[in-house]
Amino acid sequence: MKRNSWQEYQKHVADDRYYYARSCIRQNFFPGSEAAFLNIMRNDLGRDVHEDANHTSCTGIGYHSDIVPLETIMTVVARQFALMTEAGYENFISSCITSFGIYNEILATWAEFPETEERTREYLYKATGREFNKPRHIAHTSDVVFHHREAIRARAARLLVNAATGEPLRVVEHIGCHYAKIFPKSGIGGAEFPYVLAGMIESWGGEVVDYPERRHCCGFGFRNYLVQANRGYSVANSQRKLASMAPYKPDFIVANCPGCAMFLDRWQYTIAEMEGTTYGADGRGIPVLTYEEMAGLVLGYDPWELGMQMHQVDVEPLLDKMGVKYDPSAKYLGKNGKYIGQPAEALVNSGCSGATIL
Amino acid sequence: MGKYFDMLREDVRIREGLTACMNCGVCTGVCPAAEFYNYDPRQIVTAVQTQDDDTIEALLKSDTIWYCGECMSCRPRCPRGNTPGYVIQGLRTLSQRLGFFVESEKGRQQLALKRTVGESILATGYCVHPKLVDPDLHPEQGPVWRWIHDNDQGVFERFSENYQREGVGAVRRIDDETLGELHRIFEVSGGQAFFDNIEAHSERKAQEMGLEHADENYMKMVYTTNSGNHQ
């Protein structure tokens, strides 16, 4: 298969006027990334992004844990579309890969089984009195960053380059299963050669790492993480990916899906504590970034304003490699510069003499 | 056709996800659950395809249908355009509607999911909320998450103008009017009845198991029990 076959999977991404739906996982674990996305779009690129206090979770984690019925999630999604319609927007953008998959699945189901759309409209009107238009365009927020990647490059304060050697940083990109495996035509590059993150990395001077388990799931598996008894599934699948990428010595991982970013970060901590194994070339963990954090660093944002102190694996080795100037003493400050304590030490950050480095 | 197969066919995901499987096993080859569990999505599809009531009832009462992680890696790979992940979603929905889910260790976990994620949706408007991710129940989250959890106000307010308050922003408080609409959607579309059904069958099962009720202790049991018989 030709490497450039991703070009067959192109989609139109709207250039401006977006209705923005937050992600449960991203705002919980990476609130700085959502703030950065809005800052970049509005202040750096001058785009109109509408925030709405009245939208809710799409309930996607409940749906994929099989406790929220299809009819219910369809109606919740219809309510989000009604809010978009009422606000006068047509370009719906989601900050969550699970939600993005769900929006695409529901629109496809309505097209294939029109009676389900009709029933959803009845349920929504009965429950809320609302009506909706379907979006003209659906995009994940990474699609939007991809769309504007050259404008970001034009404003770059630095590139994805080792400041000491001038060599491109080696970057593992992780797409997240529900971005393109459910509806390949909805994702830039499709399911086989997703290009949404690779395109950003290449535009911003980095080098994309290819490795055997590149398309493997991060291991979330919904009920397989959410129920404590099942978490072996989750950590085992993350371990498979981490062990596969480690020999290629990536400088960092960038993830499309907020859940994947969280798991690939947290399970490195767990594996280090359980068996003394770390995956970074320096004996510590491999930093895991969101694409908003990657874009923010390129544009010169302060790492602590991007929320990178909320990662379990320390990002300072990466910041040092890139030549980012940062104030170590500002890392654990709360609002208004108040010190609020700091986390306990962990093996994945300090490394240890007995660590197995893969 | 058998009655269970007829019930399954009422679910559009089954109609979309199962046409005629030729048993090639590609879905199993790419399945993360098959790497970890004694699990084979090819066999699930084969069993459903028999349309046999006894075979499908055994499946609906088994641990097997609860192993899938719904990553949907199977979907783009199937040369016949089937989606074993959709078949699993249809089976899990029917297993809960019929109350069969309580007959397996993994199925009984649905109560834990309803009481954590499900109740979070109705109480907060979010599937996941910082206070739901209790570090004592989530030791794998590590010391940084404990620091965030214990200092949530200070950490989140650096990024959100309305943390736990009404307005726009990350982890804002979703207002009562919006939550009211969400609750009415659950009532009208069957979501609340689905939750109530999970509770009712869990209560029945708890009593069958000699426990007084499907109370906090039952919930903890289903949340933490792993017999180790799944690999």
Interface residues (C-beta under 8 A of the other chain):
Chain A: R22 C24 I25 Q27 N28 P31 G32 E34 A35 E51 D52 A53 N54 T56 S57 T59 G60 I61 G62 H64 S65 D66 I67 V68 P69 L70 E71 T72 M74 T75 V76 R79 G101 T109 E112 F113 T116 Y123 L124 K126 A127 T128 C177 H178 A180 K181 I182 P184 A191 E192 R215 H216 C217 G219 F220 G221 F222 R223 N224 L226 V227 Q228 A229 N230 R231 G232 Y233 V235 A236 N237 R240 R266 W267 Y269 T270 E305 G307 Q309 M310 H311 Q312 Y332 L333 G334 K335 K338 I340 G341 Q342 P343 A344 E345 A346 V348
Chain B: D11 V12 R13 R15 E16 P32 A33 E35 F36 Y37 W66 Y67 C68 G69 E70 C71 M72 S73 R75 P76 Q89 R92 T93 Q96 K106 Q109 Q110 A112 L113 K114 T116 V117 G118 I121 G125 Y126 C127 V128 H129 P130 V133 L137 E140 Q141 G142 P143 V144 W145 R146 W147 I148 D150 N151 Q153 G154 V155 F156 E157 R158 F159 S160 N162 E166 G167 V168 G169 A170 V171 R172 I174 D175 T178 L179 E181 L182 R184 I185 F186 E187 V188 S189 G190 G191 F194 F195 I198 V222 Y223 T224 T225 N226
